[in-house]
Amino acid sequence: MRLTVKRHFKLPALLLGLVLVVTVVTLFINVNRAAINNQLAALDLIPKPELLTELYFNDNANLPATATSKQAISFTFVIHNLETIDYQYVYDVAVDTNGTRHIVDSGNVLVKNNEYYVKNEKLNLINSLGRQNVVVELTNIHQSIDFWVVNS
């Protein structure tokens, strides 16, 4: 089948129209990318970043298991901020013995996004024989870690 003159002019016009539509849509998407992403996230059509904070003991295999009341125990805890923003953490270090909590250290620290805060702790146990629970708590996000020490 031979192309007529009319068909010769229709094909370039269709291709030009298609290129024009694709160009306009591409420009619209690039200019409004943030708004489009926000709307897709609001509709749960794209994954949202998971917000979390990691709190852990740096060398948990070597945490002290026994000590005396006059002997200082040492450990290190780490806060890793994965909240996608800089975050202000409030922490308490406490010793729980016989149902009573004794705060031995506390602080307030700003940790930038995806950065670490490392805190070395050195403390004496409470003057009470038996098991004592050493607790590190991020009070403003209700997250804690702990370990037990036998006071002999």
For each residue, the residues with C-beta under 8 A, 3 or more apart:
1:
2:
3: 7 8
4: 7 8
5: 8 9
6: 9 10
7: 3 4 10 11
8: 3 4 5 11 12
9: 5 6 12 13
10: 6 7 13 14
11: 7 8 14 15
12: 8 9 15 16
13: 9 10 16 17
14: 10 11 17 18
15: 11 12 18 19
16: 12 13 19 20
17: 13 14 20 21
18: 14 15 21 22
19: 15 16 22 23
20: 16 17 23 24
21: 17 18 24 25
22: 18 19 25 26
23: 19 20 26 27
24: 20 21 27 28
25: 21 22 28 29
26: 22 23 29 30
27: 23 24 30 31
28: 24 25 31 32
29: 25 26 32 33 36
30: 26 27 33
31: 27 28
32: 28 29 35 36
33: 29 30 36 37
34: 37 38
35: 32 38 39
36: 29 32 33 39 40
37: 33 34 40 41 46
38: 34 35 41 42
39: 35 36 42 43
40: 36 37 43 45 46
41: 37 38 44 45 46 48
42: 38 39
43: 39 40
44: 41 48
45: 40 41
46: 37 40 41
47:
48: 41 44
49: 84
50: 82
51: 82 83 84
52: 82 83
53: 79 80 81 82 83 87 89 138 141 143
54: 78 79 80 82
55: 77 78 79 80 136 138 143 144 145
56: 60 77 78 80 145
57: 60 63 75 76 77 78 136 145 147
58: 75 76 77 78 118
59: 62 63 75 76
60: 56 57 63 147
61:
62: 59
63: 57 59 60 75 147
64: 67 73 74 75 149
65: 148 149 150
66: 149 150 151 152
67: 64 71 72 73 125 149 150 151 152
68: 71 125 151 152
69: 124 125 126 127 128 151
70: 124
71: 67 68 124 125
72: 67 122 123 124
73: 64 67 122 123 124 125 134 149
74: 64 120 121 122
75: 57 58 59 63 64 120 121 134 147
76: 57 58 59 118 119 120 121
77: 55 56 57 58 93 118 119 121 136 145
78: 54 55 56 57 58 116 117 118 119
79: 53 54 55 89 91 109 111 116 117 119 138
80: 53 54 55 56 111 115 116
81: 53 86 87 89 111 112 113 114 115 116 117
82: 50 51 52 53 54 113 114
83: 51 52 53 87 113
84: 49 51 113
85: 113
86: 81 110 111 112 113
87: 53 81 83 110 111 113
88: 108 109 110 140
89: 53 79 81 108 109 110 111 117 138 140 141
90: 106 107 108 138 139 140
91: 79 106 107 108 109 119 136 137 138 139
92: 103 105 106 135 136 137 139
93: 77 103 104 105 106 121 123 134 135 136 137
94: 101 102 103 104 134 135 137
95: 101 102 104 123 125 126 132 133 134 135
96: 99 100 101 102 132 133 135
97: 100 102 125 126 128 130 131 132 133 151
98: 128 130
99: 96
100: 96 97
101: 94 95 96 135
102: 94 95 96 97 126
103: 92 93 94 106
104: 93 94 95 123
105: 92 93 121 123
106: 90 91 92 93 103
107: 90 91 119
108: 88 89 90 91
109: 79 88 89 91 117
110: 86 87 88 89
111: 79 80 81 86 87 89 115 116 117
112: 81 86 115
113: 81 82 83 84 85 86 87
114: 81 82
115: 80 81 111 112
116: 78 79 80 81 111
117: 78 79 81 89 109 111
118: 58 76 77 78
119: 76 77 78 79 91 107
120: 74 75 76
121: 74 75 76 77 93 105 136
122: 72 73 74
123: 72 73 93 95 104 105 134
124: 69 70 71 72 73
125: 67 68 69 71 73 95 97 128 132 149 151
126: 69 95 97 102 132 151
127: 69
128: 69 97 98 125 132 151
129: 151 152
130: 97 98 150 151
131: 97 148 149 150 151
132: 95 96 97 125 126 128 148 149 150 151
133: 95 96 97 146 147 148 149
134: 73 75 93 94 95 123 146 147 148 149
135: 92 93 94 95 96 101 144 145 146
136: 55 57 77 91 92 93 121 144 145 146
137: 91 92 93 94 142 143 144
138: 53 55 79 89 90 91 141 142 143 144
139: 90 91 92 142
140: 88 89 90
141: 53 89 138
142: 137 138 139
143: 53 55 137 138
144: 55 135 136 137 138
145: 55 56 57 77 135 136
146: 133 134 135 136
147: 57 60 63 75 133 134
148: 65 131 132 133 134
149: 64 65 66 67 73 125 131 132 133 134
150: 65 66 67 130 131 132
151: 66 67 68 69 97 125 126 128 129 130 131 132
152: 66 67 68 129
